[in-house]
């Protein structure tokens, strides 16, 4: 199952074109797979923080596919990606808050969405500043699949706070087999 999903997403992700075209094709490919679920190794939560599991990392770093697992109340920091991304919810309920930087450098909240299984979202710089949080009322984890236009461990992202921005390098991930 994963091999077929990876092949289909790879075909979409490697299309030449503007990020809007690429993300549209990736979104279409990913949406077909959201109801299929993921193997247990890609849905395992972490203790005390959210979990990120690599499903596939293109050897040329052109794209990657990861799962994010958030228990209710767990959240990513406010961050950007510095590349395009497509996010699809597999199980649970995800709260996504989008932000923008004002001319003075302050963060302004733009919108809050609640994403359910089968829902997708797209991030394209500079409209890629957001935070996601597990919001399942039943106490179960929220699992989502994220496809990025680069290797998530090699793209320098920014973590935002109320004072400004802190640049961070790659985050640690698990690589289930």
LUMVORO-159695 format. One record per residue: residue in one letter; x, z, y of N, C-alpha, C in turn. Coordinates in nm, 2 decimals, padded with zeros to 4 digits. Layout:
# LUMVORO-159695
@type:A	nX:X	nZ:Z	nY:Y	caX:X	caZ:Z	caY:Y	cX:X	cZ:Z	cY:Y
...
# end
This chain:
# LUMVORO-159695
@type:X	nX:00.08	nZ:00.00	nY:-00.12	caX:00.00	caZ:00.00	caY:00.00	cX:00.09	cZ:00.00	cY:00.13
@type:X	nX:00.18	nZ:00.09	nY:00.13	caX:00.27	caZ:00.10	caY:00.25	cX:00.34	cZ:-00.03	cY:00.28
@type:X	nX:00.39	nZ:-00.09	nY:00.17	caX:00.47	caZ:-00.22	caY:00.18	cX:00.38	cZ:-00.33	cY:00.25
@type:X	nX:00.26	nZ:-00.34	nY:00.21	caX:00.17	caZ:-00.44	caY:00.27	cX:00.14	cZ:-00.41	cY:00.41
@type:X	nX:00.11	nZ:-00.28	nY:00.44	caX:00.09	caZ:-00.24	caY:00.58	cX:00.21	cZ:-00.27	cY:00.67
@type:X	nX:00.33	nZ:-00.24	nY:00.62	caX:00.45	caZ:-00.26	caY:00.70	cX:00.47	cZ:-00.41	cY:00.72
@type:X	nX:00.45	nZ:-00.49	nY:00.62	caX:00.47	caZ:-00.64	caY:00.63	cX:00.37	cZ:-00.69	cY:00.74
@type:X	nX:00.24	nZ:-00.65	nY:00.73	caX:00.15	caZ:-00.70	caY:00.83	cX:00.18	cZ:-00.65	cY:00.97
@type:X	nX:00.22	nZ:-00.53	nY:00.99	caX:00.25	caZ:-00.48	caY:01.12	cX:00.38	cZ:-00.55	cY:01.17
@type:X	nX:00.48	nZ:-00.57	nY:01.08	caX:00.60	caZ:-00.64	caY:01.12	cX:00.57	cZ:-00.78	cY:01.17
@type:X	nX:00.48	nZ:-00.85	nY:01.11	caX:00.45	caZ:-00.99	caY:01.15	cX:00.39	cZ:-00.98	cY:01.29
@type:X	nX:00.31	nZ:-00.88	nY:01.32	caX:00.25	caZ:-00.87	caY:01.45	cX:00.35	cZ:-00.82	cY:01.56
@type:X	nX:00.43	nZ:-00.73	nY:01.52	caX:00.53	caZ:-00.66	caY:01.61	cX:00.64	cZ:-00.76	cY:01.66
@type:X	nX:00.67	nZ:-00.86	nY:01.57	caX:00.78	caZ:-00.95	caY:01.61	cX:00.73	cZ:-01.08	cY:01.67
@type:X	nX:00.61	nZ:-01.08	nY:01.71	caX:00.55	caZ:-01.20	caY:01.79	cX:00.62	cZ:-01.20	cY:01.92
@type:X	nX:00.67	nZ:-01.31	nY:01.96	caX:00.73	caZ:-01.33	caY:02.10	cX:00.61	cZ:-01.33	cY:02.20
@type:X	nX:00.64	nZ:-01.26	nY:02.31	caX:00.54	caZ:-01.26	caY:02.42	cX:00.54	cZ:-01.13	cY:02.50
@type:X	nX:00.46	nZ:-01.12	nY:02.59	caX:00.44	caZ:-01.01	caY:02.68	cX:00.39	cZ:-00.89	cY:02.60
@type:X	nX:00.43	nZ:-00.76	nY:02.64	caX:00.38	caZ:-00.65	caY:02.57	cX:00.23	cZ:-00.64	cY:02.54
@type:X	nX:00.15	nZ:-00.69	nY:02.64	caX:00.01	caZ:-00.69	caY:02.62	cX:-00.03	cZ:-00.77	cY:02.50
@type:X	nX:00.03	nZ:-00.89	nY:02.48	caX:00.00	caZ:-00.97	caY:02.36	cX:00.05	cZ:-00.91	cY:02.23
@type:X	nX:00.17	nZ:-00.86	nY:02.23	caX:00.23	caZ:-00.79	caY:02.11	cX:00.14	cZ:-00.67	cY:02.07
@type:X	nX:00.11	nZ:-00.59	nY:02.17	caX:00.03	caZ:-00.47	caY:02.13	cX:-00.11	cZ:-00.50	cY:02.09
@type:X	nX:-00.17	nZ:-00.61	nY:02.14	caX:-00.30	caZ:-00.66	caY:02.09	cX:-00.29	cZ:-00.69	cY:01.94
@type:X	nX:-00.19	nZ:-00.77	nY:01.91	caX:-00.17	caZ:-00.81	caY:01.77	cX:-00.14	cZ:-00.69	cY:01.68
@type:X	nX:-00.05	nZ:-00.60	nY:01.72	caX:-00.02	caZ:-00.48	caY:01.64	cX:-00.15	cZ:-00.39	cY:01.63
@type:X	nX:-00.22	nZ:-00.38	nY:01.73	caX:-00.35	caZ:-00.30	caY:01.72	cX:-00.44	cZ:-00.36	cY:01.62
@type:X	nX:-00.46	nZ:-00.49	nY:01.62	caX:-00.54	caZ:-00.55	caY:01.52	cX:-00.49	cZ:-00.53	cY:01.38
@type:X	nX:-00.36	nZ:-00.54	nY:01.36	caX:-00.30	caZ:-00.52	caY:01.22	cX:-00.32	cZ:-00.37	cY:01.18
@type:X	nX:-00.29	nZ:-00.28	nY:01.27	caX:-00.29	caZ:-00.14	caY:01.24	cX:-00.43	cZ:-00.09	cY:01.21
@type:X	nX:-00.53	nZ:-00.14	nY:01.29	caX:-00.67	caZ:-00.09	caY:01.27	cX:-00.72	cZ:-00.12	cY:01.13
@type:X	nX:-00.68	nZ:-00.23	nY:01.07	caX:-00.72	caZ:-00.26	caY:00.93	cX:-00.67	cZ:-00.15	cY:00.83
@type:X	nX:-00.56	nZ:-00.08	nY:00.86	caX:-00.50	caZ:00.01	caY:00.77	cX:-00.54	cZ:00.16	cY:00.79
@type:X	nX:-00.60	nZ:00.19	nY:00.90	caX:-00.62	caZ:00.33	caY:00.93	cX:-00.71	cZ:00.40	cY:00.83
@type:X	nX:-00.81	nZ:00.33	nY:00.77	caX:-00.90	caZ:00.40	caY:00.67	cX:-00.83	cZ:00.41	cY:00.54
@type:X	nX:-00.72	nZ:00.35	nY:00.51	caX:-00.65	caZ:00.36	caY:00.38	cX:-00.58	cZ:00.49	cY:00.36
@type:X	nX:-00.56	nZ:00.57	nY:00.46	caX:-00.48	caZ:00.70	caY:00.45	cX:-00.33	cZ:00.67	cY:00.43
@type:X	nX:-00.26	nZ:00.78	nY:00.41	caX:-00.12	caZ:00.77	caY:00.39	cX:-00.08	cZ:00.86	cY:00.27
@type:X	nX:00.04	nZ:00.83	nY:00.21	caX:00.09	caZ:00.92	caY:00.11	cX:00.11	cZ:01.06	cY:00.16
@type:X	nX:00.11	nZ:01.16	nY:00.08	caX:00.12	caZ:01.30	caY:00.12	cX:00.24	cZ:01.33	cY:00.20
@type:X	nX:00.36	nZ:01.27	nY:00.17	caX:00.48	caZ:01.30	caY:00.24	cX:00.47	cZ:01.26	cY:00.39
@type:X	nX:00.38	nZ:01.17	nY:00.43	caX:00.36	caZ:01.13	caY:00.56	cX:00.25	cZ:01.21	cY:00.64
@type:X	nX:00.18	nZ:01.30	nY:00.57	caX:00.07	caZ:01.38	caY:00.63	cX:00.10	cZ:01.53	cY:00.63
@type:X	nX:00.22	nZ:01.57	nY:00.60	caX:00.26	caZ:01.71	caY:00.59	cX:00.28	cZ:01.77	cY:00.73
@type:X	nX:00.21	nZ:01.88	nY:00.76	caX:00.24	caZ:01.94	caY:00.89	cX:00.37	cZ:02.02	cY:00.89
@type:X	nX:00.42	nZ:02.05	nY:01.01	caX:00.54	caZ:02.13	caY:01.02	cX:00.50	cZ:02.27	cY:01.07
@type:X	nX:00.59	nZ:02.37	nY:01.05	caX:00.57	caZ:02.50	caY:01.10	cX:00.60	cZ:02.51	cY:01.24
@type:X	nX:00.51	nZ:02.55	nY:01.33	caX:00.54	caZ:02.59	caY:01.46	cX:00.55	cZ:02.47	cY:01.56
@type:X	nX:00.55	nZ:02.35	nY:01.51	caX:00.55	caZ:02.23	caY:01.60	cX:00.49	cZ:02.11	cY:01.53
@type:X	nX:00.47	nZ:02.01	nY:01.60	caX:00.42	caZ:01.89	caY:01.54	cX:00.52	cZ:01.82	cY:01.45
@type:X	nX:00.47	nZ:01.75	nY:01.35	caX:00.56	caZ:01.68	caY:01.25	cX:00.56	cZ:01.53	cY:01.28
@type:X	nX:00.68	nZ:01.47	nY:01.27	caX:00.70	caZ:01.32	caY:01.28	cX:00.77	cZ:01.27	cY:01.16
@type:X	nX:00.70	nZ:01.18	nY:01.09	caX:00.76	caZ:01.12	caY:00.96	cX:00.77	cZ:00.97	cY:00.97
@type:X	nX:00.89	nZ:00.92	nY:00.95	caX:00.92	caZ:00.78	caY:00.95	cX:00.86	cZ:00.71	cY:00.83
@type:X	nX:00.77	nZ:00.61	nY:00.86	caX:00.72	caZ:00.53	caY:00.76	cX:00.81	cZ:00.41	cY:00.74
@type:X	nX:00.85	nZ:00.35	nY:00.85	caX:00.94	caZ:00.23	caY:00.84	cX:01.02	cZ:00.22	cY:00.97
@type:X	nX:01.15	nZ:00.20	nY:00.96	caX:01.24	caZ:00.17	caY:01.08	cX:01.30	cZ:00.04	cY:01.05
@type:X	nX:01.27	nZ:-00.06	nY:01.14	caX:01.33	caZ:-00.19	caY:01.13	cX:01.48	cZ:-00.18	cY:01.14
@type:X	nX:01.56	nZ:-00.24	nY:01.05	caX:01.70	caZ:-00.23	caY:01.05	cX:01.77	cZ:-00.28	cY:01.18
@type:X	nX:01.70	nZ:-00.37	nY:01.25	caX:01.75	caZ:-00.42	caY:01.37	cX:01.69	cZ:-00.35	cY:01.50
@type:X	nX:01.62	nZ:-00.24	nY:01.47	caX:01.56	caZ:-00.15	caY:01.58	cX:01.46	cZ:-00.23	cY:01.66
@type:X	nX:01.39	nZ:-00.33	nY:01.61	caX:01.30	caZ:-00.41	caY:01.69	cX:01.16	cZ:-00.34	cY:01.69
@type:X	nX:01.13	nZ:-00.25	nY:01.59	caX:01.01	caZ:-00.18	caY:01.59	cX:01.02	cZ:-00.07	cY:01.49
@type:X	nX:00.93	nZ:00.03	nY:01.49	caX:00.93	caZ:00.13	caY:01.39	cX:00.78	cZ:00.18	cY:01.37
@type:X	nX:00.76	nZ:00.24	nY:01.26	caX:00.62	caZ:00.30	caY:01.23	cX:00.65	cZ:00.44	cY:01.19
@type:X	nX:00.58	nZ:00.54	nY:01.25	caX:00.59	caZ:00.68	caY:01.22	cX:00.45	cZ:00.74	cY:01.21
@type:X	nX:00.44	nZ:00.85	nY:01.14	caX:00.32	caZ:00.92	caY:01.14	cX:00.34	cZ:01.05	cY:01.22
@type:X	nX:00.25	nZ:01.09	nY:01.29	caX:00.25	caZ:01.22	caY:01.37	cX:00.14	cZ:01.31	cY:01.31
@type:X	nX:00.18	nZ:01.43	nY:01.28	caX:00.09	caZ:01.53	caY:01.23	cX:00.08	cZ:01.65	cY:01.32
@type:X	nX:-00.04	nZ:01.68	nY:01.37	caX:-00.07	caZ:01.78	caY:01.47	cX:-00.17	cZ:01.88	cY:01.41
@type:X	nX:-00.14	nZ:02.00	nY:01.40	caX:-00.24	caZ:02.10	caY:01.37	cX:-00.33	cZ:02.13	cY:01.50
@type:X	nX:-00.45	nZ:02.18	nY:01.48	caX:-00.53	caZ:02.21	caY:01.60	cX:-00.45	cZ:02.30	cY:01.70
@type:X	nX:-00.44	nZ:02.25	nY:01.83	caX:-00.37	caZ:02.33	caY:01.93	cX:-00.23	cZ:02.29	cY:01.94
@type:X	nX:-00.17	nZ:02.22	nY:01.84	caX:-00.03	caZ:02.17	caY:01.86	cX:-00.03	cZ:02.05	cY:01.94
@type:X	nX:00.07	nZ:02.03	nY:02.02	caX:00.08	caZ:01.93	caY:02.12	cX:00.22	cZ:01.87	cY:02.13
@type:X	nX:00.23	nZ:01.75	nY:02.17	caX:00.36	caZ:01.69	caY:02.21	cX:00.38	cZ:01.74	cY:02.35
@type:X	nX:00.50	nZ:01.73	nY:02.40	caX:00.52	caZ:01.75	caY:02.55	cX:00.47	cZ:01.63	cY:02.62
@type:X	nX:00.45	nZ:01.64	nY:02.75	caX:00.42	caZ:01.52	caY:02.83	cX:00.54	cZ:01.43	cY:02.82
@type:X	nX:00.53	nZ:01.31	nY:02.78	caX:00.64	caZ:01.22	caY:02.76	cX:00.61	cZ:01.07	cY:02.78
@type:X	nX:00.71	nZ:00.99	nY:02.79	caX:00.69	caZ:00.85	caY:02.79	cX:00.77	cZ:00.79	cY:02.67
@type:X	nX:00.76	nZ:00.66	nY:02.66	caX:00.83	caZ:00.59	caY:02.55	cX:00.94	cZ:00.49	cY:02.59
@type:X	nX:00.93	nZ:00.44	nY:02.71	caX:01.02	caZ:00.34	caY:02.76	cX:01.01	cZ:00.21	cY:02.67
@type:X	nX:00.90	nZ:00.20	nY:02.60	caX:00.87	caZ:00.08	caY:02.52	cX:00.72	cZ:00.07	cY:02.49
@type:X	nX:00.67	nZ:-00.04	nY:02.44	caX:00.53	caZ:-00.04	caY:02.41	cX:00.50	cZ:00.04	cY:02.28
@type:X	nX:00.38	nZ:00.08	nY:02.27	caX:00.34	caZ:00.15	caY:02.15	cX:00.19	cZ:00.14	cY:02.12
@type:X	nX:00.16	nZ:00.15	nY:01.99	caX:00.02	caZ:00.14	caY:01.95	cX:00.00	cZ:00.26	cY:01.86
@type:X	nX:-00.11	nZ:00.34	nY:01.89	caX:-00.14	caZ:00.46	caY:01.81	cX:-00.27	cZ:00.45	cY:01.75
@type:X	nX:-00.28	nZ:00.49	nY:01.62	caX:-00.41	caZ:00.48	caY:01.55	cX:-00.44	cZ:00.61	cY:01.48
@type:X	nX:-00.55	nZ:00.67	nY:01.49	caX:-00.59	caZ:00.79	caY:01.42	cX:-00.63	cZ:00.77	cY:01.28
@type:X	nX:-00.57	nZ:00.84	nY:01.18	caX:-00.61	caZ:00.83	caY:01.04	cX:-00.71	cZ:00.93	cY:01.01
@type:X	nX:-00.68	nZ:01.06	nY:01.04	caX:-00.77	caZ:01.17	caY:01.01	cX:-00.77	cZ:01.27	cY:01.12
@type:X	nX:-00.87	nZ:01.35	nY:01.13	caX:-00.88	caZ:01.45	caY:01.23	cX:-00.93	cZ:01.40	cY:01.37
@type:X	nX:-00.90	nZ:01.48	nY:01.47	caX:-00.94	caZ:01.45	caY:01.61	cX:-00.83	cZ:01.47	cY:01.70
@type:X	nX:-00.79	nZ:01.37	nY:01.78	caX:-00.68	caZ:01.38	caY:01.87	cX:-00.72	cZ:01.38	cY:02.01
@type:X	nX:-00.67	nZ:01.47	nY:02.09	caX:-00.69	caZ:01.47	caY:02.24	cX:-00.57	cZ:01.41	cY:02.30
@type:X	nX:-00.60	nZ:01.30	nY:02.38	caX:-00.49	caZ:01.24	caY:02.45	cX:-00.51	cZ:01.25	cY:02.60
@type:X	nX:-00.41	nZ:01.30	nY:02.67	caX:-00.42	caZ:01.31	caY:02.82	cX:-00.31	cZ:01.21	cY:02.88
@type:X	nX:-00.36	nZ:01.12	nY:02.96	caX:-00.27	caZ:01.02	caY:03.03	cX:-00.24	cZ:01.07	cY:03.17
@type:X	nX:-00.11	nZ:01.05	nY:03.21	caX:-00.06	caZ:01.09	caY:03.34	cX:00.00	cZ:00.97	cY:03.41
@type:X	nX:00.02	nZ:00.99	nY:03.54	caX:00.11	caZ:00.89	caY:03.62	cX:00.19	cZ:00.98	cY:03.71
@type:X	nX:00.30	nZ:00.92	nY:03.75	caX:00.38	caZ:00.99	caY:03.86	cX:00.34	cZ:00.94	cY:03.99
@type:X	nX:00.31	nZ:01.03	nY:04.08	caX:00.27	caZ:01.00	caY:04.22	cX:00.39	cZ:00.95	cY:04.29
@type:X	nX:00.37	nZ:00.90	nY:04.42	caX:00.48	caZ:00.86	caY:04.50	cX:00.58	cZ:00.98	cY:04.53
@type:X	nX:00.53	nZ:01.10	nY:04.53	caX:00.61	caZ:01.22	caY:04.56	cX:00.68	cZ:01.27	cY:04.43
@type:X	nX:00.65	nZ:01.20	nY:04.32	caX:00.72	caZ:01.24	caY:04.19	cX:00.64	cZ:01.34	cY:04.11
@type:X	nX:00.52	nZ:01.39	nY:04.16	caX:00.44	caZ:01.48	caY:04.08	cX:00.36	cZ:01.41	cY:03.98
@type:X	nX:00.33	nZ:01.48	nY:03.87	caX:00.24	caZ:01.42	caY:03.77	cX:00.10	cZ:01.44	cY:03.81
@type:X	nX:00.02	nZ:01.33	nY:03.79	caX:-00.13	caZ:01.34	caY:03.82	cX:-00.20	cZ:01.30	cY:03.69
@type:X	nX:-00.29	nZ:01.38	nY:03.65	caX:-00.37	caZ:01.35	caY:03.53	cX:-00.47	cZ:01.24	cY:03.56
@type:X	nX:-00.47	nZ:01.14	nY:03.47	caX:-00.55	caZ:01.02	caY:03.49	cX:-00.68	cZ:01.03	cY:03.41
@type:X	nX:-00.67	nZ:01.06	nY:03.28	caX:-00.78	caZ:01.06	caY:03.20	cX:-00.75	cZ:01.14	cY:03.07
@type:X	nX:-00.86	nZ:01.19	nY:03.01	caX:-00.85	caZ:01.26	caY:02.88	cX:-00.95	cZ:01.18	cY:02.78
@type:X	nX:-00.89	nZ:01.15	nY:02.67	caX:-00.97	caZ:01.08	caY:02.56	cX:-00.97	cZ:01.17	cY:02.44
@type:X	nX:-01.07	nZ:01.17	nY:02.36	caX:-01.07	caZ:01.22	caY:02.23	cX:-01.08	cZ:01.11	cY:02.13
@type:X	nX:-00.98	nZ:01.09	nY:02.04	caX:-00.97	caZ:00.98	caY:01.95	cX:-01.00	cZ:01.03	cY:01.81
@type:X	nX:-01.09	nZ:00.96	nY:01.74	caX:-01.14	caZ:00.99	caY:01.61	cX:-01.08	cZ:00.90	cY:01.51
@type:X	nX:-01.09	nZ:00.92	nY:01.38	caX:-01.04	caZ:00.82	caY:01.28	cX:-01.08	cZ:00.68	cY:01.31
@type:X	nX:-00.99	nZ:00.59	nY:01.31	caX:-01.02	caZ:00.45	caY:01.34	cX:-00.99	cZ:00.41	cY:01.48
@type:X	nX:-00.99	nZ:00.51	nY:01.57	caX:-00.96	caZ:00.48	caY:01.71	cX:-00.81	cZ:00.45	cY:01.74
@type:X	nX:-00.79	nZ:00.36	nY:01.83	caX:-00.65	caZ:00.32	caY:01.87	cX:-00.63	cZ:00.34	cY:02.02
@type:X	nX:-00.51	nZ:00.35	nY:02.05	caX:-00.47	caZ:00.35	caY:02.20	cX:-00.33	cZ:00.27	cY:02.21
@type:X	nX:-00.31	nZ:00.22	nY:02.33	caX:-00.19	caZ:00.14	caY:02.36	cX:-00.12	cZ:00.21	cY:02.47
@type:X	nX:00.02	nZ:00.21	nY:02.47	caX:00.10	caZ:00.26	caY:02.58	cX:00.20	cZ:00.14	cY:02.61
@type:X	nX:00.21	nZ:00.11	nY:02.74	caX:00.30	caZ:00.01	caY:02.78	cX:00.36	cZ:00.06	cY:02.91
@type:X	nX:00.49	nZ:00.07	nY:02.93	caX:00.55	caZ:00.12	caY:03.05	cX:00.51	cZ:00.03	cY:03.17
@type:X	nX:00.48	nZ:00.09	nY:03.28	caX:00.50	caZ:00.23	caY:03.32	cX:00.38	cZ:00.32	cY:03.29
@type:X	nX:00.28	nZ:00.26	nY:03.22	caX:00.15	caZ:00.33	caY:03.19	cX:00.17	cZ:00.40	cY:03.05
@type:X	nX:00.28	nZ:00.46	nY:03.03	caX:00.30	caZ:00.52	caY:02.89	cX:00.33	cZ:00.67	cY:02.90
@type:X	nX:00.29	nZ:00.74	nY:03.00	caX:00.31	caZ:00.88	caY:03.01	cX:00.19	cZ:00.95	cY:02.96
@type:X	nX:00.21	nZ:01.03	nY:02.85	caX:00.09	caZ:01.10	caY:02.80	cX:00.13	cZ:01.22	cY:02.71
@type:X	nX:00.03	nZ:01.29	nY:02.67	caX:00.05	caZ:01.40	caY:02.57	cX:-00.06	cZ:01.39	cY:02.47
@type:X	nX:-00.03	nZ:01.42	nY:02.35	caX:-00.13	caZ:01.42	caY:02.25	cX:-00.14	cZ:01.56	cY:02.18
@type:X	nX:-00.26	nZ:01.60	nY:02.14	caX:-00.28	caZ:01.73	caY:02.09	cX:-00.38	cZ:01.72	cY:01.97
@type:X	nX:-00.35	nZ:01.80	nY:01.87	caX:-00.45	caZ:01.81	caY:01.76	cX:-00.57	cZ:01.89	cY:01.81
@type:X	nX:-00.69	nZ:01.83	nY:01.78	caX:-00.81	caZ:01.89	caY:01.83	cX:-00.92	cZ:01.89	cY:01.73
@type:X	nX:-00.89	nZ:01.90	nY:01.60	caX:-00.99	caZ:01.91	caY:01.50	cX:-01.05	cZ:02.04	cY:01.49
@type:X	nX:-01.19	nZ:02.05	nY:01.50	caX:-01.26	caZ:02.17	caY:01.50	cX:-01.26	cZ:02.24	cY:01.36
@type:X	nX:-01.23	nZ:02.16	nY:01.26	caX:-01.23	caZ:02.22	caY:01.12	cX:-01.10	cZ:02.29	cY:01.08
@type:X	nX:-01.00	nZ:02.29	nY:01.17	caX:-00.88	caZ:02.36	caY:01.14	cX:-00.78	cZ:02.27	cY:01.06
@type:X	nX:-00.82	nZ:02.15	nY:01.03	caX:-00.73	caZ:02.05	caY:00.95	cX:-00.65	cZ:01.97	cY:01.05
@type:X	nX:-00.54	nZ:01.92	nY:00.99	caX:-00.44	caZ:01.84	caY:01.08	cX:-00.50	cZ:01.71	cY:01.13
@type:X	nX:-00.45	nZ:01.67	nY:01.24	caX:-00.48	caZ:01.53	caY:01.29	cX:-00.36	cZ:01.45	cY:01.25
@type:X	nX:-00.38	nZ:01.34	nY:01.18	caX:-00.27	caZ:01.25	caY:01.14	cX:-00.29	cZ:01.11	cY:01.21
@type:X	nX:-00.19	nZ:01.06	nY:01.27	caX:-00.20	caZ:00.93	caY:01.34	cX:-00.07	cZ:00.85	cY:01.30
@type:X	nX:-00.09	nZ:00.72	nY:01.31	caX:00.02	caZ:00.62	caY:01.29	cX:00.06	cZ:00.57	cY:01.42
@type:X	nX:00.19	nZ:00.57	nY:01.45	caX:00.24	caZ:00.52	caY:01.58	cX:00.34	cZ:00.40	cY:01.55
@type:X	nX:00.32	nZ:00.29	nY:01.62	caX:00.40	caZ:00.18	caY:01.61	cX:00.47	cZ:00.16	cY:01.74
@type:X	nX:00.60	nZ:00.16	nY:01.75	caX:00.68	caZ:00.14	caY:01.87	cX:00.76	cZ:00.02	cY:01.87
@type:X	nX:00.78	nZ:-00.04	nY:01.99	caX:00.87	caZ:-00.15	caY:02.01	cX:01.02	cZ:-00.12	cY:02.01
@type:X	nX:01.07	nZ:-00.04	nY:01.92	caX:01.20	caZ:00.00	caY:01.91	cX:01.21	cZ:00.11	cY:01.81
@type:X	nX:01.33	nZ:00.17	nY:01.78	caX:01.35	caZ:00.28	caY:01.69	cX:01.32	cZ:00.41	cY:01.76
@type:X	nX:01.23	nZ:00.48	nY:01.72	caX:01.19	caZ:00.61	caY:01.79	cX:01.31	cZ:00.71	cY:01.80
@type:X	nX:01.40	nZ:00.70	nY:01.71	caX:01.52	caZ:00.79	caY:01.72	cX:01.63	cZ:00.73	cY:01.81
@type:X	nX:01.61	nZ:00.61	nY:01.86	caX:01.72	caZ:00.56	caY:01.94	cX:01.67	cZ:00.53	cY:02.08
@type:X	nX:01.54	nZ:00.53	nY:02.11	caX:01.49	caZ:00.50	caY:02.24	cX:01.50	cZ:00.64	cY:02.32
@type:X	nX:01.56	nZ:00.63	nY:02.44	caX:01.57	caZ:00.75	caY:02.52	cX:01.43	cZ:00.76	cY:02.59
@type:X	nX:01.37	nZ:00.88	nY:02.57	caX:01.24	caZ:00.90	caY:02.64	cX:01.26	cZ:01.02	cY:02.74
@type:X	nX:01.16	nZ:01.03	nY:02.82	caX:01.16	caZ:01.14	caY:02.92	cX:01.05	cZ:01.24	cY:02.88
@type:X	nX:01.09	nZ:01.37	nY:02.90	caX:00.99	caZ:01.47	caY:02.88	cX:00.96	cZ:01.52	cY:03.03
@type:X	nX:00.84	nZ:01.53	nY:03.06	caX:00.80	caZ:01.56	caY:03.20	cX:00.75	cZ:01.71	cY:03.20
@type:X	nX:00.78	nZ:01.77	nY:03.31	caX:00.72	caZ:01.90	caY:03.34	cX:00.67	cZ:01.90	cY:03.49
@type:X	nX:00.63	nZ:02.02	nY:03.53	caX:00.58	caZ:02.02	caY:03.67	cX:00.68	cZ:02.01	cY:03.78
@type:X	nX:00.81	nZ:02.02	nY:03.74	caX:00.92	caZ:02.01	caY:03.84	cX:00.97	cZ:01.87	cY:03.85
@type:X	nX:00.95	nZ:01.79	nY:03.75	caX:01.01	caZ:01.66	caY:03.75	cX:01.03	cZ:01.61	cY:03.61
@type:X	nX:01.15	nZ:01.56	nY:03.58	caX:01.17	caZ:01.49	caY:03.45	cX:01.30	cZ:01.54	cY:03.39
@type:X	nX:01.30	nZ:01.56	nY:03.26	caX:01.42	caZ:01.59	caY:03.19	cX:01.45	cZ:01.48	cY:03.09
@type:X	nX:01.56	nZ:01.42	nY:03.09	caX:01.59	caZ:01.31	caY:03.00	cX:01.63	cZ:01.37	cY:02.86
@type:X	nX:01.58	nZ:01.32	nY:02.76	caX:01.61	caZ:01.37	caY:02.62	cX:01.65	cZ:01.25	cY:02.54
@type:X	nX:01.74	nZ:01.28	nY:02.44	caX:01.78	caZ:01.18	caY:02.34	cX:01.68	cZ:01.18	cY:02.22
@type:X	nX:01.72	nZ:01.12	nY:02.11	caX:01.63	caZ:01.11	caY:02.00	cX:01.59	cZ:01.25	cY:01.95
@type:X	nX:01.47	nZ:01.26	nY:01.89	caX:01.42	caZ:01.38	caY:01.83	cX:01.44	cZ:01.37	cY:01.68
@type:X	nX:01.44	nZ:01.48	nY:01.62	caX:01.46	caZ:01.49	caY:01.47	cX:01.33	cZ:01.44	cY:01.40
@type:X	nX:01.34	nZ:01.37	nY:01.29	caX:01.23	caZ:01.32	caY:01.22	cX:01.26	cZ:01.34	cY:01.07
@type:X	nX:01.15	nZ:01.33	nY:00.99	caX:01.17	caZ:01.33	caY:00.84	cX:01.15	cZ:01.19	cY:00.79
@type:X	nX:01.22	nZ:01.16	nY:00.68	caX:01.21	caZ:01.03	caY:00.62	cX:01.16	cZ:01.04	cY:00.48
@type:X	nX:01.03	nZ:01.06	nY:00.46	caX:00.98	caZ:01.08	caY:00.32	cX:01.00	cZ:00.95	cY:00.25
@type:X	nX:01.01	nZ:00.96	nY:00.12	caX:01.02	caZ:00.84	caY:00.03	cX:00.90	cZ:00.81	cY:-00.04
# end
